[in-house]
Amino acid sequence: MEILLLIAVMLATAKLMGYLFERIGQPVVLGQIFGGLLIGIFFDTNPVISQFANLGVLLLLFIAGLESELEEFRRVGKQSVFVAGFGVLVAFLFGFGVAYFFAPFHEAVLYGAMMTPTSVSITVKVLMELRKLNTREGTTILAAAVVDDVLGILVLTIAISMIKGGSVNYSSLAEVIISVSLLLFFFIYFGPGMADRVFRYVSKIDLPESETAFALVFLIVFAFLAEHLNLASILGAYLTGLALGQIPKKKAIMDHMNVLGYSLFIPLFFVEVGMRIELSYILHAGSFAVLYTLAAIVSKVIGCGLGARLSGFDWRSSLNIGVGMIPRMGVELAMLAVAIASGIIGSDALTVAILMVFTTTIITPPLLKWLYSR
């Protein structure tokens, strides 16, 4: 019963703080994260709420996929590779360069790898609020984030392989590349057709919300499959939404998923993000943590912005894309957990990672809103 009461408090806080921040001209998601920060002073999260929150981020990326146009996604493929590629390269160099003066060489390599991925769940929510998600810039950010996470996983695989064994584990590297290629190929070229045929049969099941239920089934199954292939579960969620977003049942599925997501799971996710932020870690962060965080911000703006400019965007759009790729959240902490479990980096790295996650999460929404309101 205590968990249910905590969920009620989290939901009320999410809506009230979101409304308050909207009234003062700030993104709703920022208010929800700050609300979680306040709740986290008095209450701790727990595995049950974490699972609710996990479903929230999956639903958020699933809805983003539903709102994306596949043709636009294909059209920005080249640009997204440029954005992600330059973003990962510059972020790794910045992260390694800063850490090299504070940590041993092998730890500096891991700090560089930890800086490479992007977590766009915050950016997606802000772009949805601004009605900029289904634009060339928004689609490029989403597509680049997919490539970005894949490249980040590859960088981590190479780094850990080199540090533990003295050489690269090419079989693991090849496995990740093949898994991603097959998953993208399947969803982009066969996903919409198969989804259309399946939901023609599903619509014949004369029970309430059958289509919504099966959309959830596919979302969870493919998120699990992506994770089983050592990829991010949000990649499976987004691609599932992208496939279902091309079928005639798209509007009905989207309407029901919006109600389900925004009434319960998505607000819980952003509040839990705030609850997970330890103020004590932030207050005791040293000069290395501060420099590393600044490098994390600047590297994505420069790297992704340069990639966008070289792929044909003007300077203003390139800046928007660079800022949209700033946030870090889940993948980085997962990478850190892998490194700590491997015994090749100390737990003191947690302070550095949390400060980076906190700062990049907090500054991105107001920056994006300011850029798009100019």
Helices and strands as residue ranges (DSSP letters): H 2-23, H 28-42, H 47-67, H 70-75, H 77-99, H 105-114, H 121-129, H 136-165, H 170-189, H 191-202, H 210-228, H 233-244, H 250-260, I 261-265, H 266-276, H 279-283, H 287-310, H 315-324, H 330-341, H 349-373
